[in-house]
Amino acid sequence: MSILTEGNIKIGAAINSKEEAIRQAGEILAEQGYISENYIDKMFERETLTSTYMGNLLAIPMVQKTRVMK
């Protein structure tokens, strides 16, 4: 099973903030059943603890694995 499929990758999306990027990424995963809607709120909570920014315009927002459905 592959999570990175053509159907859940957005290239050239109009993103105006870190929050919008996190929300859009979460919505893609939720729509496809990988996470619950609650997971998106938890990603925002996690971001307040410490940034998930990796550098080079890349961030990997995440929370506890127990919230992942697939």
Backbone bond lengths (Angstrom), bond angles and torsions (degrees), N, CA, C in turn:
res aa  C-N    CA-C-N  psi(-1)  N-CA   C-N-CA  omega(-1)  CA-C   N-CA-C  phi
1 M - - - 1.446 - - 1.532 108.66 -
2 S 1.306 116.56 131.04 1.454 121.98 -179.68 1.518 109.93 -115.76
3 I 1.324 116.18 129.63 1.459 120.49 177.76 1.523 109.99 -81.96
4 L 1.315 117.33 -36.29 1.464 120.86 -179.69 1.520 109.83 -83.25
5 T 1.310 114.50 91.96 1.461 120.67 177.84 1.527 108.54 -120.53
6 E 1.286 116.70 165.49 1.460 121.06 -179.86 1.525 112.02 -56.81
7 G 1.322 116.53 -32.01 1.460 120.99 -178.10 1.511 115.05 -73.72
8 N 1.327 118.03 -15.00 1.463 117.85 -179.32 1.526 113.81 -125.24
9 I 1.317 115.88 26.38 1.462 121.64 173.94 1.517 107.89 -120.44
10 K 1.335 116.36 129.61 1.467 120.67 177.09 1.522 108.12 -110.97
11 I 1.306 115.89 122.73 1.459 121.45 176.67 1.523 107.51 -111.41
12 G 1.313 115.45 130.28 1.458 119.76 179.45 1.516 114.36 76.67
13 A 1.337 117.49 19.94 1.465 120.58 178.42 1.524 109.76 -66.54
14 A 1.309 116.00 144.38 1.464 121.02 178.41 1.527 108.57 -82.17
15 I 1.314 115.77 100.70 1.466 122.18 -179.06 1.519 108.00 -116.17
16 N 1.326 116.60 128.71 1.457 120.59 -176.63 1.522 114.40 -109.32
17 S 1.341 117.12 -6.45 1.462 119.21 -179.49 1.524 109.87 -158.27
18 K 1.318 114.85 163.07 1.464 121.17 176.16 1.522 109.67 -60.13
19 E 1.332 116.66 -41.72 1.461 121.01 -178.97 1.525 111.70 -62.55
20 E 1.316 116.20 -40.89 1.464 120.35 178.65 1.530 110.72 -65.53
21 A 1.310 117.22 -38.86 1.468 120.95 178.30 1.525 110.83 -64.11
22 I 1.325 117.08 -43.92 1.466 120.75 178.92 1.517 110.04 -63.21
23 R 1.334 116.86 -45.21 1.467 120.30 -179.03 1.532 111.31 -62.81
24 Q 1.325 117.90 -45.93 1.469 120.00 -179.37 1.529 111.43 -63.65
25 A 1.325 116.82 -41.68 1.468 119.54 178.55 1.525 110.12 -63.09
26 G 1.335 116.53 -43.22 1.457 120.33 178.51 1.514 112.75 -63.98
27 E 1.327 117.19 -40.13 1.465 120.81 -179.92 1.526 111.71 -63.91
28 I 1.322 117.01 -38.40 1.472 120.17 177.30 1.524 109.58 -61.06
29 L 1.331 116.83 -47.50 1.464 120.66 -179.38 1.521 112.12 -65.79
30 A 1.349 117.33 -39.01 1.464 121.05 179.81 1.527 111.02 -67.56
31 E 1.333 117.05 -42.84 1.472 121.01 179.87 1.522 111.60 -59.59
32 Q 1.310 117.42 -31.31 1.462 121.00 -178.05 1.530 112.69 -96.00
33 G 1.345 115.85 6.54 1.457 120.23 174.03 1.518 115.54 80.71
34 Y 1.320 118.45 13.30 1.459 120.46 179.55 1.518 112.23 -78.70
35 I 1.336 116.99 -29.52 1.463 122.20 -178.50 1.522 109.21 -140.29
36 S 1.331 115.80 162.93 1.464 120.06 173.14 1.526 108.57 -85.97
37 E 1.321 116.95 161.20 1.466 121.17 177.84 1.532 110.07 -58.37
38 N 1.321 116.89 -33.68 1.461 123.25 178.66 1.528 111.20 -57.15
39 Y 1.306 117.79 -30.79 1.463 122.92 -178.30 1.528 111.31 -59.39
40 I 1.323 117.45 -37.48 1.467 121.13 -179.13 1.526 110.21 -61.36
41 D 1.331 117.17 -45.52 1.458 120.49 177.10 1.524 110.87 -61.07
42 K 1.316 116.94 -38.42 1.457 121.45 179.39 1.531 111.48 -67.55
43 M 1.336 117.61 -32.06 1.465 120.00 175.96 1.525 109.73 -64.00
44 F 1.335 117.08 -40.73 1.463 120.66 177.67 1.530 111.17 -65.54
45 E 1.332 116.93 -40.97 1.464 120.45 177.21 1.528 110.46 -61.15
46 R 1.317 116.59 -44.08 1.466 121.84 -179.81 1.530 110.62 -61.56
47 E 1.301 116.67 -38.85 1.460 121.28 -178.68 1.530 111.82 -64.65
48 T 1.344 117.89 -26.61 1.464 120.18 177.95 1.528 111.38 -73.39
49 L 1.326 117.94 -22.93 1.469 121.29 179.26 1.521 111.55 -75.38
50 T 1.307 115.69 -46.96 1.468 122.24 177.28 1.524 107.68 -164.09
51 S 1.291 116.39 147.87 1.458 121.08 -177.30 1.528 111.00 -67.27
52 T 1.315 115.66 143.94 1.464 120.91 175.59 1.532 110.61 -99.02
53 Y 1.328 115.31 11.64 1.467 121.05 179.45 1.521 109.56 -67.16
54 M 1.343 116.46 128.65 1.457 121.83 -177.92 1.529 112.15 -100.87
55 G 1.327 117.48 -10.90 1.457 121.68 -175.62 1.515 110.07 103.64
56 N 1.328 115.92 163.66 1.459 120.80 176.54 1.534 112.90 57.57
57 L 1.338 115.89 36.87 1.478 123.16 179.81 1.525 113.38 63.80
58 L 1.323 118.16 27.54 1.459 122.89 -179.46 1.518 109.95 -121.27
59 A 1.337 116.10 131.93 1.464 122.19 174.00 1.524 107.85 -136.16
60 I 1.312 115.55 149.95 1.459 120.33 178.84 1.533 108.06 -127.10
61 P 1.355 117.58 81.85 1.457 119.95 177.89 1.522 110.28 -66.62
62 M 1.320 116.75 132.84 1.456 119.90 -178.66 1.515 110.33 -153.13
63 V 1.334 115.20 161.72 1.458 122.51 174.05 1.514 108.05 -139.58
64 Q 1.310 117.04 -167.50 1.455 121.11 -177.39 1.516 112.97 -57.95
65 K 1.306 115.89 139.74 1.466 122.06 -179.43 1.537 111.85 -59.58
66 T 1.318 118.12 -26.68 1.456 120.51 -178.08 1.517 113.04 -63.90
67 R 1.328 117.58 -14.45 1.467 121.54 179.04 1.530 112.41 -91.70
68 V 1.312 117.03 -3.54 1.465 121.46 179.81 1.525 108.41 -86.77
69 M 1.332 116.59 133.66 1.449 121.15 -175.68 1.520 113.09 -92.87
70 K 1.320 117.56 -30.86 1.467 121.81 -179.82 1.497 109.74 -121.96
